[in-house]
Amino acid sequence: MSTTNDLAVLQAIFNPLSPYTPDDVPVCAELNAKLCSSGPVSPEVRAAVELELRGVRAAQNGALDEAVGLFTEAIRQVNSNASARAASAYNNRAQAKQLKGDSEGAMEDLDKAIELSDGQGVVASQAFCQRANLHKFFDREKEALADYTKAAALGNVFAKKALVEMNPMAALCNKMLKQIFEDLQRGEQSAKP
């Protein structure tokens, strides 16, 4: 079973655009604990969890090809027997592929992670958000907005912030508020003797 530190590393590496909050680790730890202690867990699922953690460590050390290989092996281990675990491995492999510059492969893996998770849960939230980031990178604003909306509905904090930034009215309001505060600050400074 993975430690809280392993899960924190996973969060930091595979969700680099996501604002890390301490609340993320207990949620992941709880899910991992449920997976490994909620009754009989197949040896394949246990092996897949270990392969994913090794993949995270490999990516952390810059060994992206090794990380992709480990995530691929984790996917093979669970195949269709544990779709939630396979979804996690696809999501993690997508991030390693993205770090390698394989955006097309990453997009395919994110699509598969969303499909296997039925668009629900933590993995789906991360996959939707990361797929939205890719859409945004390729200037596909409509698709990015749709995926950020789905991720936000699943509780993804980064997606919620991204939606606010993408909203033209919110951006205008933020710009006006910033200007007002700057004007107030300048007025206070000039009023001082």
Secondary structure, DSSP 4 states (H G I P E B T S, - for coil): ---HHHHHHHHHHH-TTSPP-TTHHHHHHHHHHHHHHSS---HHHHHHHHHHHHHHHHHHTT-HHHHHHHHHHHHHHHTTT-HHHHHHHHHHHHHHHHHHT-HHHHHHHHHHHHHHTTT-HHHHHHHHHHHHHHHHHTT-HHHHHHHHHHHHHTT-HHHHHHHHHH-HHHHHHHHHHHHHHHHHHHHHHHH--
